[in-house]
Amino acid sequence: MTVQKGKRMAISIQEHMAINVCPGPIRPIRQISAYFPRGASGGGGLLSPLSPGATGGGGTLSVMSSMDTSVEIDSCDSDDNTSLGTLEFDLLYESATSSLHCTVLKAKGLKPMDFNGLADPYVKLHLLPGACKANKLKTKIVKNTLNPVWNETLTYCGITEEDMYRKTLRVSVCDEDKLTHNEFIGESRVALRRVKPNQPKHFNVCLEHPPPLASPTAMSTALRGISCYLREWETEQQRSLEERGRLLLCLQFLPPGGLCVGVRRCAHLAAMDVNGFSDPYVKTYLKPDVKKKSKHKTAVIKKTLNPEFNEEFFYEITFNELATKTLEVTVWDYDLGKSNDFIGGVSLSCQSQGDALQHWIDCLKNKGKKVERWHTLTNDLPGFQE
C-alpha cells in the first residue's frame, strides 16, 4: 500500500508538472526598466542592466542605453511574446535632405479595445525630447481589426545628424473612439542613433506599456546612485523646452551684386496659441540697416507648426559689402489685435558659429550657386525688432 501510494503521488506530481510548465522558451523579465525614464538622450551605456544581444523567447532584448530599452523581434511569428501586440515599421534617414522617413507597415495581435472584441487602430509618432504637439505625426485609422495594415510613410523634415544621435522616436499604437477619448494600446521607443544614414532599418517590435517616470525626490536609498543619470535627463528635458523649431533657408549670391534669400519652410515650431498651433510668418533683415529698407516678410500661414513658404527676397549688395553684413531671419506668430509673438530666429554672418557660419561661408565661396541648409531656431537672437 505504501509503495503504490508513493507511485500515485509521483504520477500526480508529474502530471501537474506537465500541465503547468510552459513548453515554450522563457521570456526575459524586465523589471529594472520601470525605474528609468526613457526618451531622453545621452551617453550610451549608462546603467545598462543587460548587455546588448541578451536573448530570450522569440526576440532579442537590446539595451542601447538607459534611455532606450526595446524588444526587437527577429521572428515574424511572435504573438505569444506580448499581450499588447506587435508592430512592424521601417526607418530611413536621408542625410542629403535632412529627413527621417518612418514607414508604418502593419500590426499583429493587438489588444482588443472595443465591445466587439476589435479595435480601430492608428499609429502616432513623437520625437523625444521635444514638444509633442510640434512633432506629432499620425497614420490613417483602420477600422475593426486587431491586425491592421497601413503601409504608410510619415516624414520628419529638418532632422540633423545631431538629432539622430541624441533623439528617440516614440511609436505609439492607439484606438480611435469617437464617443470618448482615444485609448492607448502600446508603444515602442527607438534611439535614432541605431539608424545609420541612408540605410533602411526594419523593426518588428513588441508593444509595451509606457514606462513610469521616477521622481528624483521620491527615490529610495537603493536608487540614489543614479543621480548622475537624473541630472543628465533633467538637462535634456530643459533643452527640449528651449527648442523653438527649424528653418530651411536658401542663400545665393548673384554676381555682380545681389543676395537672394529663399525662405523654404519651417518644421516643429513652438506652439504659441491656445489651440496648440501658431500662425507663423518669417522676416529677414540685412544689418547694419541704416536706411531701414532691408526688411522683407513672408505671408502668414494659419494654424500650423510646419509651414511651407517658398518665398524669395533679393538684396542689392556687392560682394565686399556682404562680407561685413549680418543676415537676421526671425519667425513670428501672428496675433490679431495684439503684439505678435516671437518664436525664434537665426543670425548668419562671418561672426556666427556652427551651421550658421558654415552656411554663410558656403554662400560666399559658391557665387551663383544656391546653398540650402536647415537651422535650429533660438529664442535669444539679439537686436531683433517687430
Order of alpha helices (4+ residues) and beta strands (2+ residues): alpha-beta-beta-beta-beta-beta-beta-alpha-beta-beta-alpha-beta-beta-beta-alpha-beta-beta-beta-beta-beta-alpha-beta-beta-alpha-beta
